[in-house]
Amino acid sequence: MKIFKWKYKYEDVDENQNQYTIEECKRNGFVDAKYIESGNPGFNGNPFIEALPRPRNMKQSSPYFRPIAPVDHLKFKDLTIEKKKEDVLSLKNLRLPLSFQKELEFVNYDVMTYSYSLRNIYYWDNHVFDETIEQNDFEMQTKSKGRVEDSAPSGFSLLGASGCGKSTAIKELFSNMPQLIAHHPEPGMIIPQITYIVVPCVPNSNFKVLYKEIGEAIDFALGNAEPCYELLIAKQRNLGDMQMKVCELIEKFSIGTIVFDEIQLVNFSKNKDNTYEALLSIVNKTKVALSVVGTEDAYNLLFSRLRNARRSGEYIDASAYTQDKKFFSKLTWIMFQWQWFDEPVRWTQELSDTLLECSKGLINQLIWIYKWMNLEYIEAKANGQNVVVDCDYIRKINDKHFRHMKSQLDLMVQQQIEQQEDQKIIDAAKGISNQNYEPEDISSLDPMHEAKITAEVIEMVHRMFPQFDSDSIGDATKQVIERDQDHKLRTYEIAQQTLDILQHKPVKKKRRTSKKKPTSKDITAYLDL
């Protein structure tokens, strides 16, 4: 056994550009590794780190902001009632930027790079460790292993109320990187790297089910049509053997991070094999990063012991923005740019405060209320009723559709206050200063500009190239708009650059403007004299 290293070529891309295409990030299967030189000298030469995309720039425009097409009121007024309501339902595709997403983007990159920095690739001349696995599409002679004496990496804990946007944020977070990367140190040789797996926890699941879910997630990442590694884990005799098999697969496929979604659904018992410490022992052995996503119910499960709090890494409060009135006002202002009312309703602070009162600041609840505000308005107008969209109207909608949720939402607010106080105690015990990330500045967003341009480009490109779906065109258009911060590109130019991205044509790097003064020879050549 020996450490295996090789030289590779770096891609020439802009600092804020992803080295992978949109199609490669969405592909369910192998994507050839593309390396970018890390700014951290300690990471140079680590292929698992330098094959990862850099965290996205969150300063100018939020990559988590996904506008929908603007409402065309000239066409909308001639639609049937059913078609009008169907148009309103597009609100479910609206994604607004939330304050915790900036922290999540950076912390996840930090978590993954530190995890890979603790491991080396080891090379064997035989397949001793591989003989138990019958179904292999490729031969492997490598494992990524860490040293037992090294410290274990920490993940992150993304916790918050149901409906605050956690799972959607995780989906968007990993949409920026390929899940399965193929390294080719030598011709005909493949070293696989599964960058991440997301494991959904099912209600009342025990660790036997959880380990099988990890196997299923690995099968999905590899594109296996039939369960292979899920069955391999399931046939182990006991939890200890299942845990060892999970460790073997983590090393075999160089898994960077495992994210458990809805962690509060797991049955954590006093049995030593069925506790959170059992999961952390996998981290100790393999150096994989382990992160959790869940509601406030997971708070006491995970952090009841101080040592768990220390090893659970960065605690990200996904519900923090719900208590930020100023930030919430910006969200409602953006949302009011899409209206299906006969006459435009002017955004006011009073309307925003009422929506905050009814939704308790939760983004999912906010969009639900706003959706029913528009749907009920369309229904009332069709029946000849006069409707005034004001604070009383918002409360009426909330009482009609969400009265059964009021007590739970009130309880959620009280729990948030208690958990914030508990977190202060934990942070003090860990020696962490109460240093919060600044909420993401979304005041510079121009939602209607992006929505209008995106809708036009989707129509232009899809009409000429129907093989590209609307989501792919929209993702590519967003990349172009983010680079065009001064709005200098015309629509047809954005469409052309969008098509270049979809067709995998290389994006030219921005050239720096020359400060050299033009000579008479340059001017003469330019004028063709």
N, C-alpha and C positions, 0 to 999 in steps of 0.2 A: 504494500500500500504506500502510495506517495502522493504528494500534492501535485495537482495537474494545473498548469497555467499555459496560456497561449497569448499570442499577440493578435490584435484585431484593429480594424480601421474605424476611425471616427467619422460620423456623418457631419456634413457641413450645413448646419441649420441655424436660424436666428435663435437668440437667447430664449424667446418666449414661444418658440415653435415646437410642436410635437414632431418627433422623427418618424412617427408612424401615421399612416393614413387613417381616415375614419373607418374604412372597410376593415383594415387590419385590427383596429381596436374592437370592432364588433364581431370579428370572425370567431366561429366556434371550431377551433383547430389550430394547428401550428402556424406561427408567424415568425419568419426569419428575424433573428436579432439585429437591431440597429443600435449602434453605440454612440453616445455623446459624451464628450470629455467632462468629467465632473470638476466643479470648481474647488472641491475638497481634495487636496493631494492624497489624503489617506484612502480615498475611494478609487484613485486611478489604478487601473489594472484589475479591478474587480468586475468581471463581466456581468454578474447578476445585478450590480448596482448601476453600471453605466449603460445597461440595456433598458433601464426604466425611464419613462418620460419625466421631465422635470415637473414640479408642481406648477400649476397654471397661475398666471399673473392675475391678481384680483384687484389691482389698483384702478384701472380704467373702466373695465366692464366685467360684470360677474358672469362667469361661464355657467353658473347655475340658473341664470335668468333665461327662461324660455317663453317668449311672448307668443301669442296666438294671432291669427290674421285679424286685422281691424274690421270693424263692422261697416259694411257698405249699406248705408241707410236708404239709398235710392233703390237698391234691389230688395232690401229687407222688407220694406213696406208693402211690396207686392206679393210676398210669400204667403202661403197658407199658414194657419195657426200651428199646425203640426211641424211645418218646416221652420217656422220662427223658433219654436221651442227646441227643435233639434239643433239650431244654430247656437242657442244659448248654452247647450251642453258642451260646447267646445271649451268652456271654462275649465273643465276637468284636466285639460292639457296645459293650462297656464301654470308656469313655474316661476315663483317670485323669489328673489334673493333673500336669504336669511342670514342673520348675524353670525351664527356659529359655523357657517360653511367655510369661511376664510381660515379659521383655526383648524377645521377638519382637514382641509387640503394640505396644509403645512405639516400638521402632526402626523398624518398618515405617511407622507413621504419620509419624514424623520424616523418613524417606526420601522418602515420597510428597509431603509438603507442601513439602519443600525443592526437590524436582524441579519441582513446579508453580510455585514462587515464582521460578524462574529463567526462566519463559516468559511471553510475552504472546500475546494473540490478535490476529492481523492480518487485516485485511479487504481483499478484492479485489473489483473491479467486473466481473471476467471469470473464466473458468474455465480459464485456460491450464494450470495445474498439474493439472487434473482430466480433460483430454481423452483421456488414455491409458486411462482406466478406463471400460469400457462398461457394466458392470452396477452401477447405483446406484439405491437405493430412495429417495434423497433428494438434493437439490441442496446443495452446499456452496460457500461463498465465503470460508471462513476456514481458517487454519492456526495452530497454536500453535508458536511458534518462540522459541528462546533466542538470546542474543547469543554469537557464537563466542568473544569475548574473556573471557566469564564463566567462572568455575571450573566444572568438571564435577561433578555430584552423585555421591555415593557410595551404593551399595546396602548389602546385608548378605550375609554368607556364613554360611549355616546348615549346619555340617558336623558329622558324627557317625557313629557306627557304624550299620550296617544294622540296622533293627529298634528304633531308639531313639525313634521317633515323629516324625521330621522331616516326612514327607509328610502325615501326618495333621494335624499342627499347621498346616501351610500351608493345607490344605483348610479347617480351622476358622477360621483367620485371615481368609480372604477370604469366608467365609460371612456375614460381618457387613456387607457392602457390595454394592450393585449393581455388576455388571461393566460395564454400558453405560448411561450417564446421558445424557439429552437436555436440553440447555439451550435455552430459548425466549426469546432477548432481544427478539424482535419476533414478532408474530402470523405464523404460517406458516413461521417460520425455525427450523431445528434445528442446533445445534452439538453434535456427538457427543463424548462423553468416555468412552473405554475406560479404566477405572481401573486394571486389571491384566490381564495375560495370564500364564498358567503354561505353559511350554514343556517337555514331557517329552523328554529326550534318549534316543535309541535307541542300542543297542550299536554301537561302531565308527563312529558317524556322523561325517561331515565337515561342514564349514561350509555346503556346498551343501544338505545335508539339513537342517541347523539353520535356515537362512534360510527354507526351505520350511515347516518346522514353525511358524515365527513367523507365516507367512501363513495356515496352517491354524488357528492359535489365534485370529487376527483374524476369520477367517470364522466360527468357532464363537461368538465374542463377539457378532458381528452377527446371528447366527441364520441365516446363509446355508445353505440346504439343499444347494447345490452349491458345490464349491470355486471361488472367484473370485480372491481375493488370493493364495492358494497357487499357482494357475496363473500369475498375473501375475508373481510372483517367480521361478517355475521357468523361465519362458521367457526370462529375461535371459541375455545372452551369457556372462558370466563372474562371478566372485565379487564383483568391484568393483561391477558394475552391480547385482547382487543386493543388495549392502549399501546402495547408494544408494536402491534401491526400498524397502527396509525403513525407511530414514530418512524417506522421503517419507510412508509410511503411518503412522509414529509421529507425525509432525507433523499429518497429515490427521485422525487420530482422537484426538489428544491423549492418547496412551497414557501412563499415569502411571508404571507399573513393569512390568518384564519379569522373571519368575523362571524360571531354568533349573533344572529338577529332574533329579537324577541326572547332574550335570555331569561326573562322572568318566568317563562313557561316551563323551564327545566325544573325537575323535582330534585332539589338539593337536600339530601338527607344527612344524618349524622354518620352514616357509613363512610369510612375513610375513602372507599373507592367511588363514592357518589357525591363528592364535594367539589367545590371550586378549586381546592388545592390539588385535586387529581388532574384537573386541566392544566394547572400551572406546572405540574411535574413534567408534562409533555414539553412545555417551553424550556424547562431546565435542560432536558436531554437534547432537544433538536435545535434550539435557539430560534424557533419560529416565533413570529409575533402573534399574539393572541389578543383580539379586541372584542368588545361586546357592545351590543346595541339593545336598548330596552327601555321600559317605562320606569316610573318611580318605584314600582314594586320591586324592581331588581336592586334598588339602592341598598336596602337592608340585607338582602341575600348576599351581595358581593362585598359590602364594606362593613359587615358586622365585626370583622376582625381587622385590626390595624395592619397586620402583615399583608392581608389581601389588598387593602387600600394602597399600600406602598407599591405592590407588584402589578397593580392594574393600570399603571401608567397615567397618562393624561386623562383627567376627568373633564369632559366637554358637556356643559349644561345646554342641551338643545332647546330647552324651554325658556332660557334667560330672556330672549327677545320679547316674550309675551308680557313681561313686566316693564318694557321700555316703551312708553307712550309716544315719544318722539319718533322712534324707529317704526312703530306700528302705523303712525300717521303717514309715513312715506309709503308703506305698503298699500294702504287704502287709496292713496292718491294715484299710485300706479294702476291699481285695479280699476279705478273709476275711468281710466282711459278707454275701457271697453264697456259700452252701454247699449242696451237694446230697448231703451225707453223712447217714446215718441219725441220728446223734447229733452235736450241734454240736461242732466242733473249736475249742478255745480258742486264740486267737492268742498266741504266745509269741515272745520275742526269738530264741530258739534256732531256731524254725521259720523266722523271717524271715532269719536269718543263713544258713541252709541254702539257702533260695531265692536269696539273693544269690550264694552260692557257685556254684550251678548255672546261674543265668541271667546271671551277670556284670553284673547290674543293669539289663539291657535290658528295657524294658517289654513288648515284643512276646514275647520269650523267656519272661518271667515269666508272662504270660497263657497262653501255650502249655503250659507246665509245669503250671500250676494247672488248666487245662482237662483235661489227661490224668490228673491226680490224681483228679478227680471221675469221669471216664469209666471209668478202670480200677477205681475203687471200686465203681461201679454194676455193672460186669461181674462182679467177684469176688463181690459179695453175691448176685447172681443165680445163681451157681454154688455157693452155700452156703459160701463161704470167709469166714474171719474176717480182717478188715483193720484194722490200727491205723495211723492217719495220724500219723506221726512223721517225724523227720529221715531215718531209714533208708528209709522209704517214698518220700520225696521224691527221694532219691538213686537209688533203684531205678527210679522213673519216668523220671528224667533219663537214666540209662544205657540204658534200653530204647528210648527214642524219640529221643534227641538225642546219642548217643555220637559220631556222625560229625561233630558240630559242635564238639566239645570243643577240638580243636587250634586251630580258627579263632577260637574265643572267647578262648582263652588268648593267641593272637597279637594279637587286638584290644586286650586290656588292655595289653600291652607297647607297642603302637603309640600308645595314648592317652597313656601316660607320656612317650614320646619327643616327641609333638606338643605336649604341655603345656610341655615345656622349650623347644622351638622357638618357641612362641608368645611366651614370655617374652623371647626374644632379639629377635623382630620388634617387640614392643611397646616394648622399650627403644630400638630404632632409630627408631621412630616418635615417641618421646617421650611415650608413653602410660603413665600410672601403672597399676599392676596393681590396678584398681578393679573388682571383680566385683559383679554384681547379687546382691542377697540372694535365696536360693531362696524360691520362693513358699510362704507359710505356708498349709498345708492342714490344720492341726490343728483349725480351726474348722468344717471341712466336716462335715455330718451326712448321710452318703450314704444311709442307709436312710430317713430322713425324706423326702428329695427323691425317692428311687426309689419309695417307697410312694405319695406324693401324685401323682407323675407318672403312675403306672400307673392310679390311680383316676380321674384327670381324663381320661386318654386313653379309658378305657372309657366314662365318662359322656358326653363330647362326641361320640365316634365313634358311639355308639348313637343319639344324636339327630340328628347331622349327619354322615352317612357320607361326604359329599363331601370331608371333611378327612382326610388320611392321618395315620398315627400319628407320623411324623417331624415334620410341621408342628405337630401338637398338642403334642408333646413340647417343641419349640423355644419355642412360645409359653408353655407352662407354666413353663419354666425362667426366662423373663423375669419372670413374676409372682412366682415363688418368690424370685428374687434381690432384688426390691423388698420382699418381706415378710421382712425380716431377723430380726424378733422372733417369727416364727411366729404372728402374730395372726389371720391369715385362716383361715376354715374351708374345708374342701374344696370345698363348693359355691360359695363366693365366689371361690376360685382358678379354678374351672371357668368361672364367669361372666366373669371378667377375661380368661381365656384365649380364650374365645369372642369377646370384644370385639376382641382383637388379631387373631384370625383373620378377623373380618368387617370389619377396617380401621376400626373405630370409634375416634374420638380418645380417647387416654388422658388423663384429667384430671391436671393437675399437682398435686403435693402442696401443700396449703395449710399455711402456717405457723400454728402455734397462737397465737392472740391472747393477749397478756399483759395486755390491758385487763380490769379488774375489771368484772363484770356490775353494771349499775345496777338499781335497783328496778323501773324501767320494763322492762328486758330480762327480768327474772324474771317480772314480771306477764304480759308477752306470751307467754313460754314456757309458763306455766301456764294461759294462755287465760282470765285473770281480767278 
